């Protein structure tokens, strides 16, 4: 990613040590995922990768797509575009995350 990640099971945001700095927008993006999970818009499943000896949990493909669309919208990743182009941009962000997290899922378009 861009230097950070939200672990939904432990409710923690991790910043990558290999990244010299993380922008406020990237932190807001991860906070968006936290907000979506904490308000039960998306569901966190048990398992996933381990970070600092704790299960990170994971979002299912539909939950990931939902959270990515909302995070991209709230952080204005696609702002300044015509409405149709903004919608296409938001969908692109969700599709990118799905391909990155679930490369063998053949149902990407259905989730976005």
N, C-alpha and C positions, 0 to 999 in steps of 0.2 A: 504494500500500500504506500501511503504517503508519509509514513512515520509514526503511525499510531494504530491502535486496535482496541475495540471494546470487547471484553469478556463478559458475556451476559450471565453466566452462572455465578461468577464471583462478584459481579457488579463493579468491575474495575476497568479503568482505561489504562492501557500500557503505551508508553512512548518508547520507540525503538532507540536503543543505546547507540546504534550505528549512525543515527541521524543527528547532525549537528544541532538542528533546531526544528521545531514543528510550529507551523503558523497557527494563529488563532482560528482560522477557518477550518483547519484540519481537526483541531481540538473540538470545535463546535460540531463538526461532522460526527465525531465519535460520541459526543454528548447527545446528539440526536438519536443515535442508536440506543444509548442508555435510556433516554426518555421514552422511546417507543417500547422498550422492554418493561420498564418500571410502570408504565401506564397500561400495560397488557395489550397494546396494539399489536405487538409481535410476541411470540412465545419462544422461550429459550429451552432447548433440549439438553439433556444431560450428556456429557461426553465431550467430544472435541479434543483439541490439543491441550497439553499441560503447560501452564505458565507459572513459574515460581511454585512448583509442586501442587498446584490447584487446577482442577478441571476448568477449562475456559467455557465449556458449553458451546452450543452452536445454534444458528438460526436455520430452519428448514428453507428450501428454495423459495416457497411463496412468502415466508416471513422475511427472508433476506431481500427479496425484490421490493416488498412493501417498505421496509426500513430504508433501503437505498433511495427509493423514489422520494420519500419524505425528507431524508437528510440532504439530498441534492437540491431539493426545492428550498428548504429552510436556510441553507447556506448560500443560496443564490448561485450555485454552480452554473446555471444556465440562464441567468438573468441577462436582460438586454437584447434578447432575441425576439423575433416575431413569435406569437403564441404557438403556432404550429411547429416552428423550429425549437422552441423551448420544450414542448412536449416530447419531441424527438430526442432532444439532448437528455432529458430526464430518463427516458427509456434506455438510452445508450448507457448511462451510468449504472442503472439496475442490471442491464444485460452483461456489462463488463464484470460486475461483482459476481454474478451467477456463473459466468464462464471461469472466473478465477477460482471460485470456491467449489464449484461442481462441474468440472470440465467434461465429465462423461454423461451428464444429465441431458437427455435428448429432448426434454420438454421446456427448454429455456424460454421460447416465445410464449408459452402458456402461462408462465409465472409473471411475466412483465405485462 
